[in-house]
Structure formats: structure tokens, C-alpha cells
Amino acid sequence: MPSRDFKRTDRVGAELRRELGTLVHAAVRDHGLPSCSVSDVEVTRDLDWATVWVTALLPQQSKEAVKALNELAVEFRRSLSRSMRLRRVPELRFKYDDSVDKGERIEQLLRDSEPGTQD
């Protein structure tokens, strides 16, 4: 029996990330939400829940964006059920992915501590 390189949850998560990326982009445009994008999707083993990690262009608007996306989660799920070939589409939870902000902060700290930049 050939071994599978990817689990089913990984494949479903990748497909959800692609589909949700377009849906979130359209929602940002149509509903006037703060600019944000889908960075990752994690699906539980039983495919009941999907945690959707989003990043915002302006980090100070992240809470507003996540709140609005969670309110639109039912509409997103309904749209996904029409476009994806799954028996049951997972329920969606949107969370803010602050890894980009942390990376930028670390990079700034490293830049500030380089020799020759201090007086």
C-alpha cells in the first residue's frame, strides 16, 4: 500500500484556504471591512471545525476585522458548501495571526541593535 504524504485534513485545509481567500477578499471589498487576508487554515481531525488565521494590513484594525469575519462565517460556510465537494463543511472560527507582527518587531529590534547604528 503506498504511503500518503499528506493527511486528509491538510488537503481540506489547503482547499479551504484557497476558497476562503477569495471569499474574504470579496467580503473586504463588498462590506467595507478592514483589509485582511487568509494566512492559514487548520482543520480538526474529524473535520468539524476549521480555524482560519487572518492577517490585517493595519494591525490596529485586526480585532474589528476578526469580529466582522466571525459574523460572516455562516455565509462563508454556506458558500463553501456550494463550491466544495465535501459531505459536511467545517464550522469556521476566525482568529488573528500575529506572527507577522512579531516577526517585524524582532526584525526592527535586530536592526536597532546592529553595530554602527548606535551612537
Biopython code that builds the backbone (N, CA, C, O; Angstrom):
import numpy as np
from Bio.PDB.StructureBuilder import StructureBuilder

atoms = [
    (1, "MET", "N", (0.836, -1.169, 0.000)),
    (1, "MET", "CA", (0.000, 0.000, 0.000)),
    (1, "MET", "C", (0.891, 1.246, 0.000)),
    (1, "MET", "O", (1.783, 1.355, 0.841)),
    (2, "PRO", "N", (0.670, 2.181, -0.918)),
    (2, "PRO", "CA", (1.512, 3.378, -0.981)),
    (2, "PRO", "C", (1.226, 4.291, 0.212)),
    (2, "PRO", "O", (0.088, 4.417, 0.664)),
    (3, "SER", "N", (2.289, 4.921, 0.707)),
    (3, "SER", "CA", (2.102, 5.848, 1.827)),
    (3, "SER", "C", (1.642, 7.202, 1.299)),
    (3, "SER", "O", (2.027, 7.640, 0.215)),
    (4, "ARG", "N", (0.815, 7.840, 2.096)),
    (4, "ARG", "CA", (0.325, 9.168, 1.730)),
    (4, "ARG", "C", (1.219, 10.215, 2.360)),
    (4, "ARG", "O", (1.542, 10.148, 3.546)),
    (5, "ASP", "N", (1.608, 11.168, 1.560)),
    (5, "ASP", "CA", (2.471, 12.220, 2.071)),
    (5, "ASP", "C", (1.688, 13.253, 2.871)),
    (5, "ASP", "O", (2.231, 13.878, 3.782)),
    (6, "PHE", "N", (0.414, 13.435, 2.535)),
    (6, "PHE", "CA", (-0.404, 14.445, 3.192)),
    (6, "PHE", "C", (-1.640, 13.805, 3.794)),
    (6, "PHE", "O", (-2.225, 12.886, 3.219)),
    (7, "LYS", "N", (-2.025, 14.297, 4.946)),
    (7, "LYS", "CA", (-3.248, 13.832, 5.578)),
    (7, "LYS", "C", (-4.441, 14.500, 4.909)),
    (7, "LYS", "O", (-4.303, 15.524, 4.239)),
    (8, "ARG", "N", (-5.595, 13.914, 5.098)),
    (8, "ARG", "CA", (-6.801, 14.483, 4.507)),
    (8, "ARG", "C", (-7.067, 15.872, 5.078)),
    (8, "ARG", "O", (-7.509, 16.763, 4.353)),
    (9, "THR", "N", (-6.802, 16.065, 6.371)),
    (9, "THR", "CA", (-7.026, 17.378, 6.972)),
    (9, "THR", "C", (-6.147, 18.444, 6.325)),
    (9, "THR", "O", (-6.565, 19.593, 6.188)),
    (10, "ASP", "N", (-4.933, 18.069, 5.928)),
    (10, "ASP", "CA", (-4.051, 19.027, 5.251)),
    (10, "ASP", "C", (-4.607, 19.413, 3.885)),
    (10, "ASP", "O", (-4.580, 20.582, 3.501)),
    (11, "ARG", "N", (-5.111, 18.423, 3.158)),
    (11, "ARG", "CA", (-5.669, 18.711, 1.832)),
    (11, "ARG", "C", (-6.935, 19.557, 1.935)),
    (11, "ARG", "O", (-7.127, 20.493, 1.159)),
    (12, "VAL", "N", (-7.798, 19.225, 2.898)),
    (12, "VAL", "CA", (-9.016, 20.016, 3.094)),
    (12, "VAL", "C", (-8.647, 21.433, 3.534)),
    (12, "VAL", "O", (-9.248, 22.401, 3.066)),
    (13, "GLY", "N", (-7.672, 21.563, 4.424)),
    (13, "GLY", "CA", (-7.237, 22.879, 4.872)),
    (13, "GLY", "C", (-6.690, 23.736, 3.743)),
    (13, "GLY", "O", (-6.961, 24.935, 3.681)),
    (14, "ALA", "N", (-5.919, 23.121, 2.849)),
    (14, "ALA", "CA", (-5.378, 23.861, 1.706)),
    (14, "ALA", "C", (-6.492, 24.325, 0.771)),
    (14, "ALA", "O", (-6.469, 25.450, 0.272)),
    (15, "GLU", "N", (-7.454, 23.458, 0.543)),
    (15, "GLU", "CA", (-8.587, 23.830, -0.319)),
    (15, "GLU", "C", (-9.421, 24.933, 0.335)),
    (15, "GLU", "O", (-9.849, 25.869, -0.339)),
    (16, "LEU", "N", (-9.650, 24.825, 1.636)),
    (16, "LEU", "CA", (-10.386, 25.872, 2.347)),
    (16, "LEU", "C", (-9.636, 27.200, 2.285)),
    (16, "LEU", "O", (-10.247, 28.255, 2.115)),
    (17, "ARG", "N", (-8.306, 27.146, 2.423)),
    (17, "ARG", "CA", (-7.507, 28.382, 2.370)),
    (17, "ARG", "C", (-7.667, 29.076, 1.020)),
    (17, "ARG", "O", (-7.810, 30.297, 0.954)),
    (18, "ARG", "N", (-7.643, 28.287, -0.060)),
    (18, "ARG", "CA", (-7.820, 28.886, -1.398)),
    (18, "ARG", "C", (-9.210, 29.497, -1.553)),
    (18, "ARG", "O", (-9.351, 30.634, -2.004)),
    (19, "GLU", "N", (-10.229, 28.736, -1.177)),
    (19, "GLU", "CA", (-11.609, 29.212, -1.341)),
    (19, "GLU", "C", (-11.898, 30.414, -0.433)),
    (19, "GLU", "O", (-12.492, 31.403, -0.863)),
    (20, "LEU", "N", (-11.469, 30.312, 0.821)),
    (20, "LEU", "CA", (-11.728, 31.401, 1.766)),
    (20, "LEU", "C", (-10.944, 32.653, 1.416)),
    (20, "LEU", "O", (-11.391, 33.764, 1.703)),
    (21, "GLY", "N", (-9.792, 32.491, 0.805)),
    (21, "GLY", "CA", (-9.025, 33.658, 0.377)),
    (21, "GLY", "C", (-9.826, 34.534, -0.566)),
    (21, "GLY", "O", (-9.839, 35.757, -0.419)),
    (22, "THR", "N", (-10.489, 33.928, -1.525)),
    (22, "THR", "CA", (-11.310, 34.704, -2.465)),
    (22, "THR", "C", (-12.563, 35.244, -1.786)),
    (22, "THR", "O", (-12.984, 36.367, -2.064)),
    (23, "LEU", "N", (-13.167, 34.446, -0.889)),
    (23, "LEU", "CA", (-14.377, 34.910, -0.205)),
    (23, "LEU", "C", (-14.078, 36.084, 0.729)),
    (23, "LEU", "O", (-14.847, 37.044, 0.783)),
    (24, "VAL", "N", (-12.971, 36.012, 1.458)),
    (24, "VAL", "CA", (-12.606, 37.103, 2.368)),
    (24, "VAL", "C", (-12.251, 38.355, 1.573)),
    (24, "VAL", "O", (-12.608, 39.466, 1.965)),
    (25, "HIS", "N", (-11.554, 38.179, 0.468)),
    (25, "HIS", "CA", (-11.217, 39.329, -0.386)),
    (25, "HIS", "C", (-12.494, 40.020, -0.871)),
    (25, "HIS", "O", (-12.585, 41.247, -0.859)),
    (26, "ALA", "N", (-13.467, 39.231, -1.293)),
    (26, "ALA", "CA", (-14.738, 39.801, -1.759)),
    (26, "ALA", "C", (-15.487, 40.475, -0.607)),
    (26, "ALA", "O", (-16.088, 41.532, -0.797)),
    (27, "ALA", "N", (-15.455, 39.873, 0.580)),
    (27, "ALA", "CA", (-16.142, 40.461, 1.735)),
    (27, "ALA", "C", (-15.503, 41.783, 2.139)),
    (27, "ALA", "O", (-16.206, 42.725, 2.505)),
    (28, "VAL", "N", (-14.184, 41.860, 2.076)),
    (28, "VAL", "CA", (-13.489, 43.106, 2.397)),
    (28, "VAL", "C", (-13.934, 44.195, 1.435)),
    (28, "VAL", "O", (-14.179, 45.330, 1.843)),
    (29, "ARG", "N", (-14.036, 43.851, 0.175)),
    (29, "ARG", "CA", (-14.434, 44.812, -0.848)),
    (29, "ARG", "C", (-15.915, 45.200, -0.711)),
    (29, "ARG", "O", (-16.257, 46.381, -0.774)),
    (30, "ASP", "N", (-16.791, 44.202, -0.524)),
    (30, "ASP", "CA", (-18.233, 44.452, -0.533)),
    (30, "ASP", "C", (-18.759, 45.062, 0.766)),
    (30, "ASP", "O", (-19.651, 45.909, 0.730)),
    (31, "HIS", "N", (-18.223, 44.645, 1.902)),
    (31, "HIS", "CA", (-18.742, 45.087, 3.194)),
    (31, "HIS", "C", (-17.918, 46.203, 3.820)),
    (31, "HIS", "O", (-18.232, 46.658, 4.920)),
    (32, "GLY", "N", (-16.882, 46.646, 3.145)),
    (32, "GLY", "CA", (-16.055, 47.731, 3.658)),
    (32, "GLY", "C", (-15.293, 47.357, 4.915)),
    (32, "GLY", "O", (-15.103, 48.192, 5.799)),
    (33, "LEU", "N", (-14.855, 46.110, 5.002)),
    (33, "LEU", "CA", (-14.092, 45.648, 6.161)),
    (33, "LEU", "C", (-12.651, 46.128, 6.065)),
    (33, "LEU", "O", (-12.182, 46.482, 4.983)),
    (34, "PRO", "N", (-11.945, 46.142, 7.199)),
    (34, "PRO", "CA", (-10.508, 46.443, 7.139)),
    (34, "PRO", "C", (-9.795, 45.409, 6.272)),
    (34, "PRO", "O", (-10.156, 44.232, 6.273)),
    (35, "SER", "N", (-8.800, 45.847, 5.547)),
    (35, "SER", "CA", (-8.089, 44.971, 4.622)),
    (35, "SER", "C", (-7.397, 43.837, 5.364)),
    (35, "SER", "O", (-6.571, 44.076, 6.245)),
    (36, "CYS", "N", (-7.735, 42.604, 5.006)),
    (36, "CYS", "CA", (-7.132, 41.430, 5.638)),
    (36, "CYS", "C", (-7.077, 40.294, 4.624)),
    (36, "CYS", "O", (-7.742, 40.326, 3.589)),
    (37, "SER", "N", (-6.265, 39.285, 4.951)),
    (37, "SER", "CA", (-6.138, 38.134, 4.072)),
    (37, "SER", "C", (-5.971, 36.868, 4.905)),
    (37, "SER", "O", (-5.571, 36.926, 6.068)),
    (38, "VAL", "N", (-6.279, 35.735, 4.305)),
    (38, "VAL", "CA", (-6.186, 34.442, 4.982)),
    (38, "VAL", "C", (-4.744, 33.958, 4.899)),
    (38, "VAL", "O", (-4.179, 33.860, 3.810)),
    (39, "SER", "N", (-4.149, 33.656, 6.053)),
    (39, "SER", "CA", (-2.769, 33.183, 6.055)),
    (39, "SER", "C", (-2.696, 31.668, 6.200)),
    (39, "SER", "O", (-1.794, 31.046, 5.638)),
    (40, "ASP", "N", (-3.620, 31.057, 6.939)),
    (40, "ASP", "CA", (-3.585, 29.609, 7.127)),
    (40, "ASP", "C", (-4.941, 29.122, 7.597)),
    (40, "ASP", "O", (-5.747, 29.889, 8.124)),
    (41, "VAL", "N", (-5.180, 27.824, 7.396)),
    (41, "VAL", "CA", (-6.399, 27.181, 7.883)),
    (41, "VAL", "C", (-5.993, 25.868, 8.532)),
    (41, "VAL", "O", (-5.295, 25.055, 7.926)),
    (42, "GLU", "N", (-6.431, 25.669, 9.755)),
    (42, "GLU", "CA", (-6.183, 24.419, 10.471)),
    (42, "GLU", "C", (-7.517, 23.719, 10.670)),
    (42, "GLU", "O", (-8.467, 24.310, 11.183)),
    (43, "VAL", "N", (-7.585, 22.461, 10.264)),
    (43, "VAL", "CA", (-8.821, 21.692, 10.341)),
    (43, "VAL", "C", (-8.647, 20.590, 11.380)),
    (43, "VAL", "O", (-7.601, 19.943, 11.432)),
    (44, "THR", "N", (-9.676, 20.375, 12.212)),
    (44, "THR", "CA", (-9.613, 19.296, 13.184)),
    (44, "THR", "C", (-9.692, 17.956, 12.466)),
    (44, "THR", "O", (-10.130, 17.884, 11.318)),
    (45, "ARG", "N", (-9.264, 16.892, 13.148)),
    (45, "ARG", "CA", (-9.231, 15.563, 12.534)),
    (45, "ARG", "C", (-10.605, 15.085, 12.083)),
    (45, "ARG", "O", (-10.730, 14.417, 11.057)),
    (46, "ASP", "N", (-11.636, 15.429, 12.854)),
    (46, "ASP", "CA", (-12.984, 14.990, 12.491)),
    (46, "ASP", "C", (-13.658, 15.923, 11.484)),
    (46, "ASP", "O", (-14.818, 15.715, 11.126)),
    (47, "LEU", "N", (-12.945, 16.938, 11.032)),
    (47, "LEU", "CA", (-13.413, 17.901, 10.024)),
    (47, "LEU", "C", (-14.654, 18.676, 10.471)),
    (47, "LEU", "O", (-15.438, 19.131, 9.638)),
    (48, "ASP", "N", (-14.831, 18.825, 11.794)),
    (48, "ASP", "CA", (-15.975, 19.580, 12.301)),
    (48, "ASP", "C", (-15.682, 21.075, 12.406)),
    (48, "ASP", "O", (-16.577, 21.898, 12.214)),
    (49, "TRP", "N", (-14.438, 21.428, 12.708)),
    (49, "TRP", "CA", (-14.060, 22.818, 12.913)),
    (49, "TRP", "C", (-12.849, 23.177, 12.071)),
    (49, "TRP", "O", (-11.960, 22.357, 11.844)),
    (50, "ALA", "N", (-12.836, 24.410, 11.619)),
    (50, "ALA", "CA", (-11.678, 24.946, 10.910)),
    (50, "ALA", "C", (-11.325, 26.294, 11.528)),
    (50, "ALA", "O", (-12.161, 27.195, 11.593)),
    (51, "THR", "N", (-10.093, 26.422, 11.976)),
    (51, "THR", "CA", (-9.608, 27.698, 12.489)),
    (51, "THR", "C", (-8.920, 28.417, 11.341)),
    (51, "THR", "O", (-7.944, 27.928, 10.772)),
    (52, "VAL", "N", (-9.450, 29.585, 11.015)),
    (52, "VAL", "CA", (-8.936, 30.369, 9.889)),
    (52, "VAL", "C", (-8.103, 31.514, 10.450)),
    (52, "VAL", "O", (-8.625, 32.396, 11.133)),
    (53, "TRP", "N", (-6.812, 31.495, 10.158)),
    (53, "TRP", "CA", (-5.895, 32.536, 10.635)),
    (53, "TRP", "C", (-5.822, 33.632, 9.585)),
    (53, "TRP", "O", (-5.544, 33.368, 8.415)),
    (54, "VAL", "N", (-6.075, 34.873, 10.014)),
    (54, "VAL", "CA", (-6.050, 36.011, 9.095)),
    (54, "VAL", "C", (-5.026, 37.036, 9.563)),
    (54, "VAL", "O", (-4.762, 37.172, 10.757)),
    (55, "THR", "N", (-4.460, 37.747, 8.607)),
    (55, "THR", "CA", (-3.572, 38.864, 8.903)),
    (55, "THR", "C", (-4.218, 40.133, 8.371)),
    (55, "THR", "O", (-4.895, 40.114, 7.343)),
    (56, "ALA", "N", (-4.006, 41.217, 9.069)),
    (56, "ALA", "CA", (-4.580, 42.501, 8.665)),
    (56, "ALA", "C", (-3.468, 43.418, 8.169)),
    (56, "ALA", "O", (-2.337, 43.370, 8.652)),
    (57, "LEU", "N", (-3.811, 44.242, 7.206)),
    (57, "LEU", "CA", (-2.838, 45.192, 6.683)),
    (57, "LEU", "C", (-2.435, 46.190, 7.771)),
    (57, "LEU", "O", (-1.265, 46.547, 7.903)),
    (58, "LEU", "N", (-3.414, 46.627, 8.535)),
    (58, "LEU", "CA", (-3.163, 47.516, 9.670)),
    (58, "LEU", "C", (-3.474, 46.744, 10.953)),
    (58, "LEU", "O", (-4.641, 46.478, 11.241)),
    (59, "PRO", "N", (-2.448, 46.381, 11.727)),
    (59, "PRO", "CA", (-2.663, 45.549, 12.916)),
    (59, "PRO", "C", (-3.641, 46.142, 13.928)),
    (59, "PRO", "O", (-4.299, 45.390, 14.646)),
    (60, "GLN", "N", (-3.755, 47.452, 14.003)),
    (60, "GLN", "CA", (-4.667, 48.064, 14.965)),
    (60, "GLN", "C", (-6.134, 47.815, 14.596)),
    (60, "GLN", "O", (-7.013, 47.984, 15.441)),
    (61, "GLN", "N", (-6.412, 47.417, 13.355)),
    (61, "GLN", "CA", (-7.782, 47.116, 12.933)),
    (61, "GLN", "C", (-8.066, 45.624, 12.952)),
    (61, "GLN", "O", (-9.102, 45.191, 12.447)),
    (62, "SER", "N", (-7.181, 44.840, 13.516)),
    (62, "SER", "CA", (-7.324, 43.387, 13.471)),
    (62, "SER", "C", (-8.538, 42.886, 14.240)),
    (62, "SER", "O", (-9.236, 41.990, 13.766)),
    (63, "LYS", "N", (-8.805, 43.447, 15.420)),
    (63, "LYS", "CA", (-9.948, 42.989, 16.217)),
    (63, "LYS", "C", (-11.259, 43.240, 15.482)),
    (63, "LYS", "O", (-12.158, 42.398, 15.486)),
    (64, "GLU", "N", (-11.357, 44.391, 14.860)),
    (64, "GLU", "CA", (-12.561, 44.739, 14.105)),
    (64, "GLU", "C", (-12.745, 43.783, 12.926)),
    (64, "GLU", "O", (-13.858, 43.334, 12.654)),
    (65, "ALA", "N", (-11.663, 43.480, 12.237)),
    (65, "ALA", "CA", (-11.738, 42.588, 11.081)),
    (65, "ALA", "C", (-12.130, 41.169, 11.495)),
    (65, "ALA", "O", (-12.978, 40.550, 10.852)),
    (66, "VAL", "N", (-11.523, 40.653, 12.559)),
    (66, "VAL", "CA", (-11.823, 39.296, 13.016)),
    (66, "VAL", "C", (-13.273, 39.204, 13.488)),
    (66, "VAL", "O", (-13.954, 38.215, 13.214)),
    (67, "LYS", "N", (-13.740, 40.216, 14.186)),
    (67, "LYS", "CA", (-15.136, 40.225, 14.652)),
    (67, "LYS", "C", (-16.099, 40.194, 13.469)),
    (67, "LYS", "O", (-17.071, 39.439, 13.480)),
    (68, "ALA", "N", (-15.838, 41.006, 12.457)),
    (68, "ALA", "CA", (-16.703, 41.042, 11.277)),
    (68, "ALA", "C", (-16.668, 39.722, 10.515)),
    (68, "ALA", "O", (-17.701, 39.250, 10.040)),
    (69, "LEU", "N", (-15.480, 39.123, 10.397)),
    (69, "LEU", "CA", (-15.370, 37.843, 9.690)),
    (69, "LEU", "C", (-16.087, 36.727, 10.438)),
    (69, "LEU", "O", (-16.694, 35.858, 9.811)),
    (70, "ASN", "N", (-16.029, 36.735, 11.766)),
    (70, "ASN", "CA", (-16.752, 35.729, 12.536)),
    (70, "ASN", "C", (-18.260, 35.887, 12.385)),
    (70, "ASN", "O", (-18.998, 34.903, 12.427)),
    (71, "GLU", "N", (-18.716, 37.122, 12.210)),
    (71, "GLU", "CA", (-20.142, 37.351, 11.967)),
    (71, "GLU", "C", (-20.553, 36.855, 10.575)),
    (71, "GLU", "O", (-21.692, 36.435, 10.374)),
    (72, "LEU", "N", (-19.631, 36.905, 9.628)),
    (72, "LEU", "CA", (-19.913, 36.444, 8.268)),
    (72, "LEU", "C", (-19.615, 34.955, 8.065)),
    (72, "LEU", "O", (-19.783, 34.441, 6.960)),
    (73, "ALA", "N", (-19.177, 34.261, 9.115)),
    (73, "ALA", "CA", (-18.749, 32.865, 8.993)),
    (73, "ALA", "C", (-19.857, 31.957, 8.457)),
    (73, "ALA", "O", (-19.582, 31.031, 7.694)),
    (74, "VAL", "N", (-21.095, 32.213, 8.848)),
    (74, "VAL", "CA", (-22.209, 31.375, 8.379)),
    (74, "VAL", "C", (-22.390, 31.533, 6.872)),
    (74, "VAL", "O", (-22.624, 30.553, 6.165)),
    (75, "GLU", "N", (-22.281, 32.760, 6.386)),
    (75, "GLU", "CA", (-22.399, 32.989, 4.939)),
    (75, "GLU", "C", (-21.241, 32.338, 4.185)),
    (75, "GLU", "O", (-21.440, 31.754, 3.120)),
    (76, "PHE", "N", (-20.035, 32.439, 4.739)),
    (76, "PHE", "CA", (-18.877, 31.799, 4.110)),
    (76, "PHE", "C", (-19.080, 30.290, 4.035)),
    (76, "PHE", "O", (-18.794, 29.669, 3.012)),
    (77, "ARG", "N", (-19.568, 29.714, 5.109)),
    (77, "ARG", "CA", (-19.767, 28.259, 5.156)),
    (77, "ARG", "C", (-20.806, 27.827, 4.119)),
    (77, "ARG", "O", (-20.641, 26.806, 3.451)),
    (78, "ARG", "N", (-21.857, 28.601, 3.996)),
    (78, "ARG", "CA", (-22.895, 28.291, 3.004)),
    (78, "ARG", "C", (-22.320, 28.351, 1.593)),
    (78, "ARG", "O", (-22.609, 27.492, 0.760)),
    (79, "SER", "N", (-21.516, 29.355, 1.334)),
    (79, "SER", "CA", (-20.888, 29.476, 0.019)),
    (79, "SER", "C", (-19.917, 28.331, -0.244)),
    (79, "SER", "O", (-19.849, 27.811, -1.358)),
    (80, "LEU", "N", (-19.165, 27.939, 0.784)),
    (80, "LEU", "CA", (-18.228, 26.826, 0.640)),
    (80, "LEU", "C", (-18.959, 25.516, 0.375)),
    (80, "LEU", "O", (-18.460, 24.665, -0.362)),
    (81, "SER", "N", (-20.133, 25.347, 0.967)),
    (81, "SER", "CA", (-20.875, 24.101, 0.757)),
    (81, "SER", "C", (-21.326, 23.966, -0.692)),
    (81, "SER", "O", (-21.528, 22.855, -1.183)),
    (82, "ARG", "N", (-21.482, 25.087, -1.369)),
    (82, "ARG", "CA", (-21.866, 25.040, -2.793)),
    (82, "ARG", "C", (-20.666, 24.801, -3.698)),
    (82, "ARG", "O", (-20.802, 24.191, -4.759)),
    (83, "SER", "N", (-19.492, 25.278, -3.290)),
    (83, "SER", "CA", (-18.337, 25.208, -4.186)),
    (83, "SER", "C", (-17.413, 24.017, -3.922)),
    (83, "SER", "O", (-16.654, 23.623, -4.807)),
    (84, "MET", "N", (-17.465, 23.443, -2.726)),
    (84, "MET", "CA", (-16.567, 22.341, -2.400)),
    (84, "MET", "C", (-17.320, 21.009, -2.389)),
    (84, "MET", "O", (-18.520, 20.951, -2.121)),
    (85, "ARG", "N", (-16.589, 19.959, -2.684)),
    (85, "ARG", "CA", (-17.189, 18.624, -2.686)),
    (85, "ARG", "C", (-16.889, 17.923, -1.360)),
    (85, "ARG", "O", (-16.087, 16.992, -1.291)),
    (86, "LEU", "N", (-17.552, 18.397, -0.329)),
    (86, "LEU", "CA", (-17.436, 17.791, 0.995)),
    (86, "LEU", "C", (-18.834, 17.434, 1.479)),
    (86, "LEU", "O", (-19.806, 18.135, 1.197)),
    (87, "ARG", "N", (-18.914, 16.336, 2.208)),
    (87, "ARG", "CA", (-20.208, 15.954, 2.765)),
    (87, "ARG", "C", (-20.674, 16.999, 3.771)),
    (87, "ARG", "O", (-21.847, 17.367, 3.811)),
    (88, "ARG", "N", (-19.742, 17.460, 4.571)),
    (88, "ARG", "CA", (-20.061, 18.461, 5.590)),
    (88, "ARG", "C", (-18.910, 19.451, 5.668)),
    (88, "ARG", "O", (-17.768, 19.070, 5.923)),
    (89, "VAL", "N", (-19.211, 20.699, 5.451)),
    (89, "VAL", "CA", (-18.189, 21.750, 5.507)),
    (89, "VAL", "C", (-17.962, 22.115, 6.981)),
    (89, "VAL", "O", (-18.929, 22.306, 7.719)),
    (90, "PRO", "N", (-16.714, 22.213, 7.413)),
    (90, "PRO", "CA", (-16.435, 22.534, 8.818)),
    (90, "PRO", "C", (-16.959, 23.910, 9.214)),
    (90, "PRO", "O", (-17.068, 24.814, 8.386)),
    (91, "GLU", "N", (-17.279, 24.045, 10.493)),
    (91, "GLU", "CA", (-17.652, 25.352, 11.018)),
    (91, "GLU", "C", (-16.387, 26.194, 11.114)),
    (91, "GLU", "O", (-15.310, 25.680, 11.414)),
    (92, "LEU", "N", (-16.523, 27.479, 10.858)),
    (92, "LEU", "CA", (-15.356, 28.359, 10.745)),
    (92, "LEU", "C", (-15.200, 29.244, 11.976)),
    (92, "LEU", "O", (-16.167, 29.816, 12.477)),
    (93, "ARG", "N", (-13.966, 29.342, 12.447)),
    (93, "ARG", "CA", (-13.580, 30.276, 13.507)),
    (93, "ARG", "C", (-12.438, 31.114, 12.972)),
    (93, "ARG", "O", (-11.415, 30.579, 12.546)),
    (94, "PHE", "N", (-12.606, 32.407, 12.992)),
    (94, "PHE", "CA", (-11.551, 33.303, 12.518)),
    (94, "PHE", "C", (-10.747, 33.817, 13.700)),
    (94, "PHE", "O", (-11.307, 34.230, 14.716)),
    (95, "LYS", "N", (-9.415, 33.786, 13.555)),
    (95, "LYS", "CA", (-8.504, 34.298, 14.582)),
    (95, "LYS", "C", (-7.417, 35.113, 13.895)),
    (95, "LYS", "O", (-7.084, 34.889, 12.731)),
    (96, "TYR", "N", (-6.872, 36.069, 14.654)),
    (96, "TYR", "CA", (-5.830, 36.929, 14.114)),
    (96, "TYR", "C", (-4.476, 36.251, 14.237)),
    (96, "TYR", "O", (-4.129, 35.735, 15.300)),
    (97, "ASP", "N", (-3.723, 36.251, 13.166)),
    (97, "ASP", "CA", (-2.382, 35.667, 13.126)),
    (97, "ASP", "C", (-1.374, 36.790, 13.358)),
    (97, "ASP", "O", (-1.098, 37.588, 12.462)),
    (98, "ASP", "N", (-0.830, 36.839, 14.571)),
    (98, "ASP", "CA", (0.089, 37.922, 14.906)),
    (98, "ASP", "C", (1.546, 37.567, 14.645)),
    (98, "ASP", "O", (2.439, 38.308, 15.058)),
    (99, "SER", "N", (1.803, 36.466, 13.979)),
    (99, "SER", "CA", (3.195, 36.060, 13.728)),
    (99, "SER", "C", (3.924, 37.058, 12.829)),
    (99, "SER", "O", (5.125, 37.270, 12.996)),
    (100, "VAL", "N", (3.227, 37.663, 11.893)),
    (100, "VAL", "CA", (3.859, 38.656, 11.018)),
    (100, "VAL", "C", (4.262, 39.884, 11.835)),
    (100, "VAL", "O", (5.349, 40.431, 11.649)),
    (101, "ASP", "N", (3.379, 40.311, 12.739)),
    (101, "ASP", "CA", (3.690, 41.467, 13.583)),
    (101, "ASP", "C", (4.884, 41.184, 14.490)),
    (101, "ASP", "O", (5.753, 42.036, 14.673)),
    (102, "LYS", "N", (4.915, 39.975, 15.055)),
    (102, "LYS", "CA", (6.035, 39.598, 15.922)),
    (102, "LYS", "C", (7.340, 39.534, 15.125)),
    (102, "LYS", "O", (8.389, 39.952, 15.615)),
    (103, "GLY", "N", (7.276, 39.016, 13.908)),
    (103, "GLY", "CA", (8.464, 38.949, 13.061)),
    (103, "GLY", "C", (8.998, 40.329, 12.723)),
    (103, "GLY", "O", (10.207, 40.561, 12.749)),
    (104, "GLU", "N", (8.087, 41.249, 12.404)),
    (104, "GLU", "CA", (8.516, 42.621, 12.101)),
    (104, "GLU", "C", (9.135, 43.289, 13.325)),
    (104, "GLU", "O", (10.110, 44.032, 13.207)),
    (105, "ARG", "N", (8.563, 43.021, 14.506)),
    (105, "ARG", "CA", (9.105, 43.607, 15.737)),
    (105, "ARG", "C", (10.509, 43.071, 16.017)),
    (105, "ARG", "O", (11.404, 43.832, 16.385)),
    (106, "ILE", "N", (10.702, 41.766, 15.842)),
    (106, "ILE", "CA", (12.019, 41.172, 16.060)),
    (106, "ILE", "C", (13.025, 41.730, 15.062)),
    (106, "ILE", "O", (14.165, 42.031, 15.415)),
    (107, "GLU", "N", (12.592, 41.863, 13.817)),
    (107, "GLU", "CA", (13.487, 42.406, 12.789)),
    (107, "GLU", "C", (13.890, 43.838, 13.122)),
    (107, "GLU", "O", (15.044, 44.225, 12.936)),
    (108, "GLN", "N", (12.935, 44.622, 13.614)),
    (108, "GLN", "CA", (13.232, 46.005, 13.991)),
    (108, "GLN", "C", (14.205, 46.037, 15.168)),
    (108, "GLN", "O", (15.123, 46.857, 15.184)),
    (109, "LEU", "N", (14.019, 45.170, 16.139)),
    (109, "LEU", "CA", (14.940, 45.117, 17.282)),
    (109, "LEU", "C", (16.351, 44.725, 16.843)),
    (109, "LEU", "O", (17.336, 45.276, 17.335)),
    (110, "LEU", "N", (16.440, 43.780, 15.924)),
    (110, "LEU", "CA", (17.751, 43.367, 15.417)),
    (110, "LEU", "C", (18.421, 44.498, 14.635)),
    (110, "LEU", "O", (19.626, 44.720, 14.751)),
    (111, "ARG", "N", (17.622, 45.204, 13.841)),
    (111, "ARG", "CA", (18.158, 46.322, 13.076)),
    (111, "ARG", "C", (18.678, 47.420, 14.006)),
    (111, "ARG", "O", (19.722, 48.018, 13.747)),
    (112, "ASP", "N", (17.938, 47.681, 15.099)),
    (112, "ASP", "CA", (18.337, 48.719, 16.044)),
    (112, "ASP", "C", (19.581, 48.333, 16.832)),
    (112, "ASP", "O", (20.321, 49.208, 17.282)),
    (113, "SER", "N", (19.823, 47.035, 17.005)),
    (113, "SER", "CA", (20.963, 46.609, 17.824)),
    (113, "SER", "C", (22.214, 46.309, 17.003)),
    (113, "SER", "O", (23.223, 45.882, 17.564)),
    (114, "GLU", "N", (22.174, 46.521, 15.692)),
    (114, "GLU", "CA", (23.354, 46.277, 14.857)),
    (114, "GLU", "C", (24.463, 47.256, 15.199)),
    (114, "GLU", "O", (24.199, 48.433, 15.446)),
    (115, "PRO", "N", (25.715, 46.776, 15.215)),
    (115, "PRO", "CA", (26.827, 47.703, 15.480)),
    (115, "PRO", "C", (26.926, 48.735, 14.357)),
    (115, "PRO", "O", (26.732, 48.422, 13.183)),
    (116, "GLY", "N", (27.225, 49.936, 14.737)),
    (116, "GLY", "CA", (27.365, 51.008, 13.735)),
    (116, "GLY", "C", (26.111, 51.848, 13.626)),
    (116, "GLY", "O", (26.157, 52.954, 13.087)),
    (117, "THR", "N", (24.964, 51.337, 14.137)),
    (117, "THR", "CA", (23.735, 52.135, 14.074)),
    (117, "THR", "C", (23.527, 52.895, 15.374)),
    (117, "THR", "O", (22.681, 53.787, 15.444)),
    (118, "GLN", "N", (24.299, 52.545, 16.412)),
    (118, "GLN", "CA", (24.166, 53.231, 17.689)),
    (118, "GLN", "C", (25.224, 54.328, 17.761)),
    (118, "GLN", "O", (26.251, 54.267, 17.086)),
    (119, "ASP", "N", (24.951, 55.336, 18.598)),
    (119, "ASP", "CA", (25.910, 56.437, 18.754)),
    (119, "ASP", "C", (26.918, 56.143, 19.807)),
    (119, "ASP", "O", (27.798, 56.965, 20.066)),
]
sb = StructureBuilder()
sb.init_structure("model")
sb.init_model(0)
sb.init_chain("A")
sb.init_seg("    ")
for serial, (resi, resn, name, xyz) in enumerate(atoms, 1):
    if name == "N":
        sb.init_residue(resn, " ", resi, " ")
    sb.init_atom(name, np.array(xyz, "f"), 0.0, 1.0, " ", f" {name:<3s}", serial, name[0])
structure = sb.get_structure()
